[in-house]
Amino acid sequence: MDKIKNYLVGAFTALNIFLGGYFGVFTPLLWIVIILMVLDLFTRVYAAAVRSDDRPESKKVLVGIYRKLGMCFLIVLSMLLDFGLLQLASTLGITVVTKIMFAALTLAWIFVRELISNLENLQYAGVELPGFILKALDTAKDKVDQMSNVVVSNKDKND
């Protein structure tokens, strides 16, 4: 048992070092996004289980898992976009301030949407939610979208 534990701790440590080397200060956000994705699946099953007019179905759970896998692909593609643009900038002699711009925005975008999805699942299950959390997440969603507009178009949305 200790051998398995040591192997898992070693594998997790190696993975965290690899991710930390790429994501830097955004590594905790990546782990939070992964946890939120798993929680979203659980809150969806919970919501379906507690309602009398719904029930957990393996097909819906499988579709949810596929969506989460798609989001993971989106993170990887964002990483590749950042890496490719960084290589291109380096080749052209352009100084780039950060090595992860699109991956960070993608993580922020998924983070906010996963939180919203988890809260919607709880609301669907009949859990009353404080209004300030919903307002804060709606504002955060708008801010992430605005920031992505600034990065892509290089000008503020209010211009």
N, C-alpha and C positions, 0 to 999 in steps of 0.2 A: 504494500500500500504506500509506503514512504517513497518507493521508487517511482510510482506513478505520480505522486504529489510533486516530487522533485522534477520530474519530466515536465509536468504541466506548468509549474512555476518558471522553469527555465524557458519553455516555449513562450509563455506570456511575456517574460522579461525581454526575450529577443525580439518579439513582435513590437513591444512597446518602445524599445530602443530604435528599431527600424522606423516606426511611425513618428517617433519623436524627432528623429533626424530629418525627416521630411516636413512634418507639420509644425514642428517647433512649439510655440506657445498655443497653437490650435489643437494640439494632441488631446488635451482634456475634452475639448468640444467634440472631437471625433468620437471619443468613448461615450460621451453623453448622447450623441446622435445614435450610436449603435444601441445603447440601452433603451432610448426612446422608441426605436424601431421594434425592439423585442416587446417592450411594454405595450406598444400600440396593438400588436397581435393579441396579447393577453387581454387588454381592455375591450377589444372588439368581441372576443369570445365571451368575456364576462357580461358585456352588454346584451349579447344575444341570449345568454343563458338565463339572465334574470327577468327578461321580458316574456310575457305569456304569448305575445304575437310573433315571436322570433325564436330561432333556435340555432345553436352553433352547427355549421355544416362544414365538412372537411373540404369541399370544393371552394367555399368562400375563404377558408383559412389558407388554402393552397394559393389562391389568387393573391391574398395579402402577402404571403411569403414571396411570391414572384415580384410583386411591386417593391417590396423591400430590397430584393436582389437587384432590381432595376435601379433603385436609388444608389445602391453600392456601386453599380456600374457607372452611374452618373458622377459619383465622387472620383472614381478611377479615371474617367474621361476628363474630368476637370483637372486632375493632377497631371495627366498627359498633356493637356492644353497648356498648363502653366510651364511644364518642363520644355515643351516644344517652343513656346514663345521665348522662354529664357535662353534657350540655345540659339534661336534666331537672333535675338537681341545681342547676345555675346558675339556671334559671328559678324554682325553689322557694326559692332563697337558701341552699342547703345547701353547706357547704364540703367539697370533696373533696380529699384529700391527693395522690392520684396520678391522672394522666389515663389510664393503662393498667393495669387490674387483670386483667381477663379475658383480654386479649391476652397479657399476660405469663404468666399461668397456662397458657394454651393452648400458648404456645411451650415452656414448661417441660415440659408433658405430652407434646407431640410430640417434643421433644428426647430425653427419656428413652426413649420407645417406639421411636424410630428407632435409637437406639444399641443397644437390646435386639434389635431386628429385624436389624441389621447383624451383631451377634454371633451370633445364631441362624443366620443364613445361613452364616457362617464355620464354625460348629459343624457344620452340615449338610454342609458341604464337607469335613469331616474335620479341621479346624484345632482343635487343643486350646486351650482358653481357660483363663486363670487364674481360679480360683474367686473370688478377691477382687473381680474386676471384676463378675462376675455378682451377687455379694452386694451390692456397692455400688450397682449399678443397681436391684436389687430394692428396696433401702432407699430409694433416691431416688424410685422410682415410688410407694412408699407415702407418702413425705413430701409429694410433689406432690399426691397424692389427699387427704391430711390437710389440707394448706393450702387446697385448693379447698373442702373441707368447712367450714373455719373462715371463709373469705370468704363463702360462700353462706349458711351458717346463723348466722354471727356468734358461734359458740362453739366451743370446742376439742372435738375428738372424744373426749378422755379425760374430759370432764365427766360 
